[in-house]
Amino acid sequence: MESSTTQLRITFGDDDLPEVLIAIPKMSDPDFYSLGTEQLLTLPNGEILDVYAEVSLASVVADVSLSIVEDGRLSAIRCGSGLVFSYTTRGGLELLFQIGTGPWDE
């Protein structure tokens, strides 16, 4: 499924769990989208993550960033065009974070 550069799409290793879509709002700069601050994300198993995402569309290739904080442990990634990031929580829940599009959508 295609993912927009203005939303964070989260799917789970368990296909029975519904995906989560978080809109990444436009900021005062028309080419910059950001969650603004870390957002609390409560997972289906009760675990809580802090999630932050931002996208800059100022150049030909989008600059995409994602950070996840779980129990003080930071995982961060920055890519061009889009990203797909696999993450397993300490409780064993498998998540797939996606922003933007890429060859994985074809």
PDB file as gemmi writes it, atoms N, CA and C in Angstrom:
CRYST1    1.000    1.000    1.000  90.00  90.00  90.00 P 1                      
ATOM      1  N   MET A   1       0.830  -1.178   0.000  1.00  0.00           N  
ATOM      2  CA  MET A   1       0.000   0.000   0.000  1.00  0.00           C  
ATOM      3  C   MET A   1       0.875   1.242   0.000  1.00  0.00           C  
ATOM      4  N   GLU A   2       0.505   2.223  -0.764  1.00  0.00           N  
ATOM      5  CA  GLU A   2       1.279   3.454  -0.899  1.00  0.00           C  
ATOM      6  C   GLU A   2       1.147   4.329   0.345  1.00  0.00           C  
ATOM      7  N   SER A   3       2.219   4.988   0.712  1.00  0.00           N  
ATOM      8  CA  SER A   3       2.227   5.874   1.870  1.00  0.00           C  
ATOM      9  C   SER A   3       2.650   7.266   1.431  1.00  0.00           C  
ATOM     10  N   SER A   4       1.953   8.257   1.908  1.00  0.00           N  
ATOM     11  CA  SER A   4       2.237   9.639   1.573  1.00  0.00           C  
ATOM     12  C   SER A   4       3.430  10.154   2.368  1.00  0.00           C  
ATOM     13  N   THR A   5       4.094  11.181   1.846  1.00  0.00           N  
ATOM     14  CA  THR A   5       5.175  11.817   2.602  1.00  0.00           C  
ATOM     15  C   THR A   5       4.619  12.700   3.706  1.00  0.00           C  
ATOM     16  N   THR A   6       3.307  12.855   3.798  1.00  0.00           N  
ATOM     17  CA  THR A   6       2.715  13.677   4.852  1.00  0.00           C  
ATOM     18  C   THR A   6       1.977  12.836   5.887  1.00  0.00           C  
ATOM     19  N   GLN A   7       2.294  11.542   5.933  1.00  0.00           N  
ATOM     20  CA  GLN A   7       1.730  10.695   6.982  1.00  0.00           C  
ATOM     21  C   GLN A   7       2.727   9.611   7.358  1.00  0.00           C  
ATOM     22  N   LEU A   8       2.667   9.219   8.619  1.00  0.00           N  
ATOM     23  CA  LEU A   8       3.460   8.110   9.126  1.00  0.00           C  
ATOM     24  C   LEU A   8       2.534   6.903   9.189  1.00  0.00           C  
ATOM     25  N   ARG A   9       2.904   5.863   8.480  1.00  0.00           N  
ATOM     26  CA  ARG A   9       2.099   4.631   8.431  1.00  0.00           C  
ATOM     27  C   ARG A   9       2.800   3.574   9.277  1.00  0.00           C  
ATOM     28  N   ILE A  10       2.059   2.965  10.203  1.00  0.00           N  
ATOM     29  CA  ILE A  10       2.621   1.947  11.084  1.00  0.00           C  
ATOM     30  C   ILE A  10       1.795   0.681  10.921  1.00  0.00           C  
ATOM     31  N   THR A  11       2.467  -0.401  10.560  1.00  0.00           N  
ATOM     32  CA  THR A  11       1.816  -1.707  10.476  1.00  0.00           C  
ATOM     33  C   THR A  11       2.505  -2.637  11.466  1.00  0.00           C  
ATOM     34  N   PHE A  12       1.872  -3.757  11.730  1.00  0.00           N  
ATOM     35  CA  PHE A  12       2.361  -4.679  12.745  1.00  0.00           C  
ATOM     36  C   PHE A  12       2.665  -6.033  12.134  1.00  0.00           C  
ATOM     37  N   GLY A  13       3.572  -6.778  12.787  1.00  0.00           N  
ATOM     38  CA  GLY A  13       3.907  -8.121  12.341  1.00  0.00           C  
ATOM     39  C   GLY A  13       2.697  -9.045  12.347  1.00  0.00           C  
ATOM     40  N   ASP A  14       1.754  -8.769  13.228  1.00  0.00           N  
ATOM     41  CA  ASP A  14       0.502  -9.516  13.288  1.00  0.00           C  
ATOM     42  C   ASP A  14      -0.486  -8.841  12.337  1.00  0.00           C  
ATOM     43  N   ASP A  15      -0.781  -9.477  11.220  1.00  0.00           N  
ATOM     44  CA  ASP A  15      -1.650  -8.885  10.206  1.00  0.00           C  
ATOM     45  C   ASP A  15      -3.071  -8.637  10.688  1.00  0.00           C  
ATOM     46  N   ASP A  16      -3.455  -9.232  11.815  1.00  0.00           N  
ATOM     47  CA  ASP A  16      -4.793  -9.013  12.357  1.00  0.00           C  
ATOM     48  C   ASP A  16      -4.926  -7.665  13.053  1.00  0.00           C  
ATOM     49  N   LEU A  17      -3.803  -7.022  13.366  1.00  0.00           N  
ATOM     50  CA  LEU A  17      -3.846  -5.706  14.008  1.00  0.00           C  
ATOM     51  C   LEU A  17      -3.991  -4.628  12.941  1.00  0.00           C  
ATOM     52  N   PRO A  18      -4.869  -3.658  13.158  1.00  0.00           N  
ATOM     53  CA  PRO A  18      -5.071  -2.612  12.151  1.00  0.00           C  
ATOM     54  C   PRO A  18      -3.872  -1.667  12.083  1.00  0.00           C  
ATOM     55  N   GLU A  19      -3.612  -1.148  10.872  1.00  0.00           N  
ATOM     56  CA  GLU A  19      -2.521  -0.187  10.724  1.00  0.00           C  
ATOM     57  C   GLU A  19      -2.905   1.131  11.383  1.00  0.00           C  
ATOM     58  N   VAL A  20      -1.875   1.907  11.711  1.00  0.00           N  
ATOM     59  CA  VAL A  20      -2.054   3.220  12.315  1.00  0.00           C  
ATOM     60  C   VAL A  20      -1.519   4.251  11.335  1.00  0.00           C  
ATOM     61  N   LEU A  21      -2.301   5.286  11.058  1.00  0.00           N  
ATOM     62  CA  LEU A  21      -1.852   6.397  10.217  1.00  0.00           C  
ATOM     63  C   LEU A  21      -1.828   7.654  11.062  1.00  0.00           C  
ATOM     64  N   ILE A  22      -0.679   8.326  11.087  1.00  0.00           N  
ATOM     65  CA  ILE A  22      -0.532   9.573  11.831  1.00  0.00           C  
ATOM     66  C   ILE A  22      -0.209  10.662  10.819  1.00  0.00           C  
ATOM     67  N   ALA A  23      -1.064  11.668  10.732  1.00  0.00           N  
ATOM     68  CA  ALA A  23      -0.824  12.792   9.821  1.00  0.00           C  
ATOM     69  C   ALA A  23       0.377  13.591  10.309  1.00  0.00           C  
ATOM     70  N   ILE A  24       1.226  13.993   9.369  1.00  0.00           N  
ATOM     71  CA  ILE A  24       2.364  14.857   9.671  1.00  0.00           C  
ATOM     72  C   ILE A  24       1.973  16.245   9.152  1.00  0.00           C  
ATOM     73  N   PRO A  25       1.605  17.162  10.044  1.00  0.00           N  
ATOM     74  CA  PRO A  25       1.062  18.453   9.610  1.00  0.00           C  
ATOM     75  C   PRO A  25       2.089  19.380   8.957  1.00  0.00           C  
ATOM     76  N   LYS A  26       1.574  20.222   8.065  1.00  0.00           N  
ATOM     77  CA  LYS A  26       2.387  21.246   7.419  1.00  0.00           C  
ATOM     78  C   LYS A  26       2.710  22.323   8.448  1.00  0.00           C  
ATOM     79  N   MET A  27       3.949  22.782   8.450  1.00  0.00           N  
ATOM     80  CA  MET A  27       4.374  23.842   9.362  1.00  0.00           C  
ATOM     81  C   MET A  27       4.290  25.181   8.623  1.00  0.00           C  
ATOM     82  N   SER A  28       4.810  26.247   9.210  1.00  0.00           N  
ATOM     83  CA  SER A  28       4.721  27.572   8.576  1.00  0.00           C  
ATOM     84  C   SER A  28       5.473  27.633   7.248  1.00  0.00           C  
ATOM     85  N   ASP A  29       6.558  26.877   7.123  1.00  0.00           N  
ATOM     86  CA  ASP A  29       7.258  26.744   5.846  1.00  0.00           C  
ATOM     87  C   ASP A  29       6.457  25.752   5.008  1.00  0.00           C  
ATOM     88  N   PRO A  30       5.978  26.139   3.830  1.00  0.00           N  
ATOM     89  CA  PRO A  30       5.108  25.251   3.053  1.00  0.00           C  
ATOM     90  C   PRO A  30       5.768  23.946   2.592  1.00  0.00           C  
ATOM     91  N   ASP A  31       7.091  23.866   2.668  1.00  0.00           N  
ATOM     92  CA  ASP A  31       7.792  22.654   2.262  1.00  0.00           C  
ATOM     93  C   ASP A  31       8.215  21.793   3.447  1.00  0.00           C  
ATOM     94  N   PHE A  32       7.755  22.139   4.657  1.00  0.00           N  
ATOM     95  CA  PHE A  32       8.196  21.422   5.855  1.00  0.00           C  
ATOM     96  C   PHE A  32       6.992  20.887   6.620  1.00  0.00           C  
ATOM     97  N   TYR A  33       7.014  19.583   6.901  1.00  0.00           N  
ATOM     98  CA  TYR A  33       5.970  18.903   7.650  1.00  0.00           C  
ATOM     99  C   TYR A  33       6.610  18.289   8.891  1.00  0.00           C  
ATOM    100  N   SER A  34       5.935  18.380  10.032  1.00  0.00           N  
ATOM    101  CA  SER A  34       6.521  17.869  11.268  1.00  0.00           C  
ATOM    102  C   SER A  34       5.432  17.532  12.285  1.00  0.00           C  
ATOM    103  N   LEU A  35       5.703  16.526  13.107  1.00  0.00           N  
ATOM    104  CA  LEU A  35       4.809  16.256  14.224  1.00  0.00           C  
ATOM    105  C   LEU A  35       4.966  17.318  15.311  1.00  0.00           C  
ATOM    106  N   GLY A  36       6.001  18.148  15.212  1.00  0.00           N  
ATOM    107  CA  GLY A  36       6.222  19.242  16.157  1.00  0.00           C  
ATOM    108  C   GLY A  36       6.982  18.805  17.394  1.00  0.00           C  
ATOM    109  N   THR A  37       6.483  17.787  18.064  1.00  0.00           N  
ATOM    110  CA  THR A  37       7.138  17.205  19.229  1.00  0.00           C  
ATOM    111  C   THR A  37       6.931  15.693  19.165  1.00  0.00           C  
ATOM    112  N   GLU A  38       7.598  14.996  20.056  1.00  0.00           N  
ATOM    113  CA  GLU A  38       7.384  13.550  20.122  1.00  0.00           C  
ATOM    114  C   GLU A  38       5.927  13.281  20.504  1.00  0.00           C  
ATOM    115  N   GLN A  39       5.328  12.309  19.842  1.00  0.00           N  
ATOM    116  CA  GLN A  39       3.942  11.927  20.099  1.00  0.00           C  
ATOM    117  C   GLN A  39       3.923  10.573  20.804  1.00  0.00           C  
ATOM    118  N   LEU A  40       3.090  10.459  21.833  1.00  0.00           N  
ATOM    119  CA  LEU A  40       2.936   9.167  22.510  1.00  0.00           C  
ATOM    120  C   LEU A  40       2.122   8.238  21.636  1.00  0.00           C  
ATOM    121  N   LEU A  41       2.615   7.037  21.453  1.00  0.00           N  
ATOM    122  CA  LEU A  41       1.927   6.019  20.673  1.00  0.00           C  
ATOM    123  C   LEU A  41       1.736   4.798  21.569  1.00  0.00           C  
ATOM    124  N   THR A  42       0.481   4.513  21.923  1.00  0.00           N  
ATOM    125  CA  THR A  42       0.176   3.336  22.727  1.00  0.00           C  
ATOM    126  C   THR A  42      -0.085   2.174  21.785  1.00  0.00           C  
ATOM    127  N   LEU A  43       0.680   1.119  21.936  1.00  0.00           N  
ATOM    128  CA  LEU A  43       0.601  -0.043  21.057  1.00  0.00           C  
ATOM    129  C   LEU A  43      -0.477  -1.015  21.537  1.00  0.00           C  
ATOM    130  N   PRO A  44      -0.928  -1.901  20.659  1.00  0.00           N  
ATOM    131  CA  PRO A  44      -1.988  -2.848  21.028  1.00  0.00           C  
ATOM    132  C   PRO A  44      -1.663  -3.712  22.251  1.00  0.00           C  
ATOM    133  N   ASN A  45      -0.378  -3.933  22.536  1.00  0.00           N  
ATOM    134  CA  ASN A  45       0.002  -4.755  23.697  1.00  0.00           C  
ATOM    135  C   ASN A  45       0.205  -3.911  24.958  1.00  0.00           C  
ATOM    136  N   GLY A  46      -0.108  -2.598  24.884  1.00  0.00           N  
ATOM    137  CA  GLY A  46       0.003  -1.714  26.043  1.00  0.00           C  
ATOM    138  C   GLY A  46       1.322  -0.971  26.150  1.00  0.00           C  
ATOM    139  N   GLU A  47       2.328  -1.356  25.364  1.00  0.00           N  
ATOM    140  CA  GLU A  47       3.602  -0.645  25.393  1.00  0.00           C  
ATOM    141  C   GLU A  47       3.401   0.769  24.836  1.00  0.00           C  
ATOM    142  N   ILE A  48       4.257   1.684  25.277  1.00  0.00           N  
ATOM    143  CA  ILE A  48       4.161   3.072  24.835  1.00  0.00           C  
ATOM    144  C   ILE A  48       5.492   3.500  24.222  1.00  0.00           C  
ATOM    145  N   LEU A  49       5.415   4.102  23.039  1.00  0.00           N  
ATOM    146  CA  LEU A  49       6.585   4.660  22.367  1.00  0.00           C  
ATOM    147  C   LEU A  49       6.380   6.155  22.198  1.00  0.00           C  
ATOM    148  N   ASP A  50       7.476   6.907  22.170  1.00  0.00           N  
ATOM    149  CA  ASP A  50       7.460   8.303  21.742  1.00  0.00           C  
ATOM    150  C   ASP A  50       7.928   8.304  20.298  1.00  0.00           C  
ATOM    151  N   VAL A  51       7.147   8.906  19.405  1.00  0.00           N  
ATOM    152  CA  VAL A  51       7.457   8.892  17.978  1.00  0.00           C  
ATOM    153  C   VAL A  51       7.523  10.329  17.470  1.00  0.00           C  
ATOM    154  N   TYR A  52       8.536  10.615  16.654  1.00  0.00           N  
ATOM    155  CA  TYR A  52       8.663  11.937  16.025  1.00  0.00           C  
ATOM    156  C   TYR A  52       9.007  11.728  14.556  1.00  0.00           C  
ATOM    157  N   ALA A  53       8.374  12.504  13.689  1.00  0.00           N  
ATOM    158  CA  ALA A  53       8.672  12.422  12.252  1.00  0.00           C  
ATOM    159  C   ALA A  53       8.626  13.814  11.652  1.00  0.00           C  
ATOM    160  N   GLU A  54       9.481  14.006  10.642  1.00  0.00           N  
ATOM    161  CA  GLU A  54       9.446  15.250   9.882  1.00  0.00           C  
ATOM    162  C   GLU A  54       9.852  14.979   8.448  1.00  0.00           C  
ATOM    163  N   VAL A  55       9.351  15.831   7.546  1.00  0.00           N  
ATOM    164  CA  VAL A  55       9.625  15.697   6.118  1.00  0.00           C  
ATOM    165  C   VAL A  55       9.870  17.084   5.553  1.00  0.00           C  
ATOM    166  N   SER A  56      10.972  17.229   4.826  1.00  0.00           N  
ATOM    167  CA  SER A  56      11.240  18.469   4.105  1.00  0.00           C  
ATOM    168  C   SER A  56      11.133  18.181   2.611  1.00  0.00           C  
ATOM    169  N   LEU A  57      10.277  18.957   1.955  1.00  0.00           N  
ATOM    170  CA  LEU A  57      10.090  18.789   0.509  1.00  0.00           C  
ATOM    171  C   LEU A  57      10.761  19.933  -0.260  1.00  0.00           C  
ATOM    172  N   ALA A  58      11.717  20.611   0.376  1.00  0.00           N  
ATOM    173  CA  ALA A  58      12.356  21.779  -0.223  1.00  0.00           C  
ATOM    174  C   ALA A  58      13.236  21.449  -1.417  1.00  0.00           C  
ATOM    175  N   SER A  59      13.744  20.225  -1.501  1.00  0.00           N  
ATOM    176  CA  SER A  59      14.584  19.863  -2.642  1.00  0.00           C  
ATOM    177  C   SER A  59      13.868  18.824  -3.490  1.00  0.00           C  
ATOM    178  N   VAL A  60      14.511  18.423  -4.584  1.00  0.00           N  
ATOM    179  CA  VAL A  60      13.916  17.460  -5.508  1.00  0.00           C  
ATOM    180  C   VAL A  60      13.594  16.144  -4.801  1.00  0.00           C  
ATOM    181  N   VAL A  61      14.479  15.713  -3.918  1.00  0.00           N  
ATOM    182  CA  VAL A  61      14.276  14.478  -3.158  1.00  0.00           C  
ATOM    183  C   VAL A  61      13.900  14.857  -1.721  1.00  0.00           C  
ATOM    184  N   ALA A  62      12.802  14.326  -1.231  1.00  0.00           N  
ATOM    185  CA  ALA A  62      12.347  14.623   0.130  1.00  0.00           C  
ATOM    186  C   ALA A  62      13.381  14.160   1.149  1.00  0.00           C  
ATOM    187  N   ASP A  63      13.541  14.934   2.216  1.00  0.00           N  
ATOM    188  CA  ASP A  63      14.400  14.585   3.345  1.00  0.00           C  
ATOM    189  C   ASP A  63      13.467  14.117   4.460  1.00  0.00           C  
ATOM    190  N   VAL A  64      13.555  12.849   4.842  1.00  0.00           N  
ATOM    191  CA  VAL A  64      12.608  12.227   5.765  1.00  0.00           C  
ATOM    192  C   VAL A  64      13.346  11.767   7.015  1.00  0.00           C  
ATOM    193  N   SER A  65      12.805  12.116   8.198  1.00  0.00           N  
ATOM    194  CA  SER A  65      13.416  11.703   9.467  1.00  0.00           C  
ATOM    195  C   SER A  65      12.375  11.058  10.362  1.00  0.00           C  
ATOM    196  N   LEU A  66      12.811  10.063  11.123  1.00  0.00           N  
ATOM    197  CA  LEU A  66      11.949   9.366  12.074  1.00  0.00           C  
ATOM    198  C   LEU A  66      12.770   9.047  13.308  1.00  0.00           C  
ATOM    199  N   SER A  67      12.197   9.287  14.493  1.00  0.00           N  
ATOM    200  CA  SER A  67      12.847   8.835  15.716  1.00  0.00           C  
ATOM    201  C   SER A  67      11.816   8.152  16.603  1.00  0.00           C  
ATOM    202  N   ILE A  68      12.284   7.147  17.319  1.00  0.00           N  
ATOM    203  CA  ILE A  68      11.457   6.359  18.218  1.00  0.00           C  
ATOM    204  C   ILE A  68      12.208   6.276  19.540  1.00  0.00           C  
ATOM    205  N   VAL A  69      11.524   6.589  20.630  1.00  0.00           N  
ATOM    206  CA  VAL A  69      12.119   6.463  21.953  1.00  0.00           C  
ATOM    207  C   VAL A  69      11.276   5.469  22.744  1.00  0.00           C  
ATOM    208  N   GLU A  70      11.945   4.433  23.246  1.00  0.00           N  
ATOM    209  CA  GLU A  70      11.284   3.421  24.073  1.00  0.00           C  
ATOM    210  C   GLU A  70      12.118   3.228  25.329  1.00  0.00           C  
ATOM    211  N   ASP A  71      11.534   3.536  26.479  1.00  0.00           N  
ATOM    212  CA  ASP A  71      12.230   3.396  27.761  1.00  0.00           C  
ATOM    213  C   ASP A  71      13.603   4.067  27.742  1.00  0.00           C  
ATOM    214  N   GLY A  72      13.674   5.261  27.157  1.00  0.00           N  
ATOM    215  CA  GLY A  72      14.928   6.008  27.104  1.00  0.00           C  
ATOM    216  C   GLY A  72      15.877   5.590  26.004  1.00  0.00           C  
ATOM    217  N   ARG A  73      15.539   4.550  25.247  1.00  0.00           N  
ATOM    218  CA  ARG A  73      16.386   4.066  24.147  1.00  0.00           C  
ATOM    219  C   ARG A  73      15.937   4.736  22.859  1.00  0.00           C  
ATOM    220  N   LEU A  74      16.841   5.475  22.213  1.00  0.00           N  
ATOM    221  CA  LEU A  74      16.534   6.212  20.986  1.00  0.00           C  
ATOM    222  C   LEU A  74      16.961   5.418  19.761  1.00  0.00           C  
ATOM    223  N   SER A  75      16.048   5.322  18.804  1.00  0.00           N  
ATOM    224  CA  SER A  75      16.356   4.782  17.479  1.00  0.00           C  
ATOM    225  C   SER A  75      15.963   5.871  16.496  1.00  0.00           C  
ATOM    226  N   ALA A  76      16.860   6.231  15.592  1.00  0.00           N  
ATOM    227  CA  ALA A  76      16.576   7.307  14.654  1.00  0.00           C  
ATOM    228  C   ALA A  76      17.110   6.950  13.276  1.00  0.00           C  
ATOM    229  N   ILE A  77      16.411   7.454  12.261  1.00  0.00           N  
ATOM    230  CA  ILE A  77      16.816   7.216  10.878  1.00  0.00           C  
ATOM    231  C   ILE A  77      16.457   8.449  10.056  1.00  0.00           C  
ATOM    232  N   ARG A  78      17.311   8.750   9.089  1.00  0.00           N  
ATOM    233  CA  ARG A  78      17.074   9.869   8.172  1.00  0.00           C  
ATOM    234  C   ARG A  78      17.393   9.381   6.770  1.00  0.00           C  
ATOM    235  N   CYS A  79      16.460   9.614   5.840  1.00  0.00           N  
ATOM    236  CA  CYS A  79      16.605   9.105   4.482  1.00  0.00           C  
ATOM    237  C   CYS A  79      16.122  10.148   3.476  1.00  0.00           C  
ATOM    238  N   GLY A  80      16.410   9.881   2.216  1.00  0.00           N  
ATOM    239  CA  GLY A  80      15.881  10.689   1.138  1.00  0.00           C  
ATOM    240  C   GLY A  80      14.740   9.953   0.463  1.00  0.00           C  
ATOM    241  N   SER A  81      13.735  10.662   0.026  1.00  0.00           N  
ATOM    242  CA  SER A  81      12.598  10.143  -0.732  1.00  0.00           C  
ATOM    243  C   SER A  81      11.551   9.486   0.141  1.00  0.00           C  
ATOM    244  N   GLY A  82      11.919   8.575   1.002  1.00  0.00           N  
ATOM    245  CA  GLY A  82      10.984   7.870   1.866  1.00  0.00           C  
ATOM    246  C   GLY A  82      11.733   6.873   2.710  1.00  0.00           C  
ATOM    247  N   LEU A  83      11.029   6.234   3.640  1.00  0.00           N  
ATOM    248  CA  LEU A  83      11.701   5.248   4.471  1.00  0.00           C  
ATOM    249  C   LEU A  83      10.749   4.139   4.869  1.00  0.00           C  
ATOM    250  N   VAL A  84      11.319   2.984   5.091  1.00  0.00           N  
ATOM    251  CA  VAL A  84      10.644   1.856   5.707  1.00  0.00           C  
ATOM    252  C   VAL A  84      11.590   1.376   6.800  1.00  0.00           C  
ATOM    253  N   PHE A  85      11.085   1.324   8.030  1.00  0.00           N  
ATOM    254  CA  PHE A  85      11.931   1.011   9.173  1.00  0.00           C  
ATOM    255  C   PHE A  85      11.263  -0.064  10.016  1.00  0.00           C  
ATOM    256  N   SER A  86      11.922  -1.188  10.164  1.00  0.00           N  
ATOM    257  CA  SER A  86      11.417  -2.287  10.975  1.00  0.00           C  
ATOM    258  C   SER A  86      11.911  -2.107  12.403  1.00  0.00           C  
ATOM    259  N   TYR A  87      11.008  -2.284  13.359  1.00  0.00           N  
ATOM    260  CA  TYR A  87      11.352  -2.067  14.768  1.00  0.00           C  
ATOM    261  C   TYR A  87      10.649  -3.123  15.612  1.00  0.00           C  
ATOM    262  N   THR A  88      11.365  -3.726  16.544  1.00  0.00           N  
ATOM    263  CA  THR A  88      10.781  -4.672  17.479  1.00  0.00           C  
ATOM    264  C   THR A  88      10.900  -4.088  18.881  1.00  0.00           C  
ATOM    265  N   THR A  89       9.765  -3.961  19.563  1.00  0.00           N  
ATOM    266  CA  THR A  89       9.758  -3.396  20.903  1.00  0.00           C  
ATOM    267  C   THR A  89      10.384  -4.368  21.894  1.00  0.00           C  
ATOM    268  N   ARG A  90      10.686  -3.864  23.071  1.00  0.00           N  
ATOM    269  CA  ARG A  90      11.251  -4.738  24.113  1.00  0.00           C  
ATOM    270  C   ARG A  90      10.288  -5.850  24.491  1.00  0.00           C  
ATOM    271  N   GLY A  91       8.989  -5.598  24.291  1.00  0.00           N  
ATOM    272  CA  GLY A  91       7.980  -6.616  24.576  1.00  0.00           C  
ATOM    273  C   GLY A  91       7.777  -7.605  23.444  1.00  0.00           C  
ATOM    274  N   GLY A  92       8.521  -7.420  22.343  1.00  0.00           N  
ATOM    275  CA  GLY A  92       8.473  -8.376  21.236  1.00  0.00           C  
ATOM    276  C   GLY A  92       7.484  -8.059  20.127  1.00  0.00           C  
ATOM    277  N   LEU A  93       6.817  -6.895  20.180  1.00  0.00           N  
ATOM    278  CA  LEU A  93       5.877  -6.523  19.127  1.00  0.00           C  
ATOM    279  C   LEU A  93       6.652  -6.002  17.917  1.00  0.00           C  
ATOM    280  N   GLU A  94       6.387  -6.566  16.751  1.00  0.00           N  
ATOM    281  CA  GLU A  94       7.067  -6.154  15.522  1.00  0.00           C  
ATOM    282  C   GLU A  94       6.257  -5.055  14.843  1.00  0.00           C  
ATOM    283  N   LEU A  95       6.944  -3.946  14.494  1.00  0.00           N  
ATOM    284  CA  LEU A  95       6.307  -2.819  13.833  1.00  0.00           C  
ATOM    285  C   LEU A  95       7.062  -2.483  12.560  1.00  0.00           C  
ATOM    286  N   LEU A  96       6.364  -1.907  11.612  1.00  0.00           N  
ATOM    287  CA  LEU A  96       6.972  -1.423  10.383  1.00  0.00           C  
ATOM    288  C   LEU A  96       6.506   0.018  10.199  1.00  0.00           C  
ATOM    289  N   PHE A  97       7.454   0.961  10.227  1.00  0.00           N  
ATOM    290  CA  PHE A  97       7.160   2.376  10.056  1.00  0.00           C  
ATOM    291  C   PHE A  97       7.445   2.752   8.611  1.00  0.00           C  
ATOM    292  N   GLN A  98       6.575   3.526   8.001  1.00  0.00           N  
ATOM    293  CA  GLN A  98       6.771   3.928   6.606  1.00  0.00           C  
ATOM    294  C   GLN A  98       6.349   5.379   6.422  1.00  0.00           C  
ATOM    295  N   ILE A  99       7.201   6.136   5.743  1.00  0.00           N  
ATOM    296  CA  ILE A  99       6.889   7.496   5.314  1.00  0.00           C  
ATOM    297  C   ILE A  99       7.327   7.604   3.874  1.00  0.00           C  
ATOM    298  N   GLY A 100       6.463   8.126   3.038  1.00  0.00           N  
ATOM    299  CA  GLY A 100       6.811   8.327   1.631  1.00  0.00           C  
ATOM    300  C   GLY A 100       6.644   7.076   0.814  1.00  0.00           C  
ATOM    301  N   THR A 101       6.969   7.213  -0.436  1.00  0.00           N  
ATOM    302  CA  THR A 101       6.804   6.100  -1.356  1.00  0.00           C  
ATOM    303  C   THR A 101       8.155   5.634  -1.862  1.00  0.00           C  
ATOM    304  N   GLY A 102       8.159   4.487  -2.424  1.00  0.00           N  
ATOM    305  CA  GLY A 102       9.391   3.942  -2.953  1.00  0.00           C  
ATOM    306  C   GLY A 102       9.085   2.660  -3.707  1.00  0.00           C  
ATOM    307  N   PRO A 103      10.124   1.933  -4.108  1.00  0.00           N  
ATOM    308  CA  PRO A 103       9.914   0.722  -4.880  1.00  0.00           C  
ATOM    309  C   PRO A 103       9.122  -0.354  -4.128  1.00  0.00           C  
ATOM    310  N   TRP A 104       9.060  -0.253  -2.785  1.00  0.00           N  
ATOM    311  CA  TRP A 104       8.299  -1.247  -2.021  1.00  0.00           C  
ATOM    312  C   TRP A 104       6.801  -1.121  -2.256  1.00  0.00           C  
ATOM    313  N   ASP A 105       6.342  -0.017  -2.865  1.00  0.00           N  
ATOM    314  CA  ASP A 105       4.918   0.192  -3.120  1.00  0.00           C  
ATOM    315  C   ASP A 105       4.473  -0.416  -4.441  1.00  0.00           C  
ATOM    316  N   GLU A 106       5.385  -0.839  -5.279  1.00  0.00           N  
ATOM    317  CA  GLU A 106       5.022  -1.306  -6.620  1.00  0.00           C  
ATOM    318  C   GLU A 106       4.606  -2.756  -6.618  1.00  0.00           C  
TER     319      GLU A 106                                                      
END                                                                             
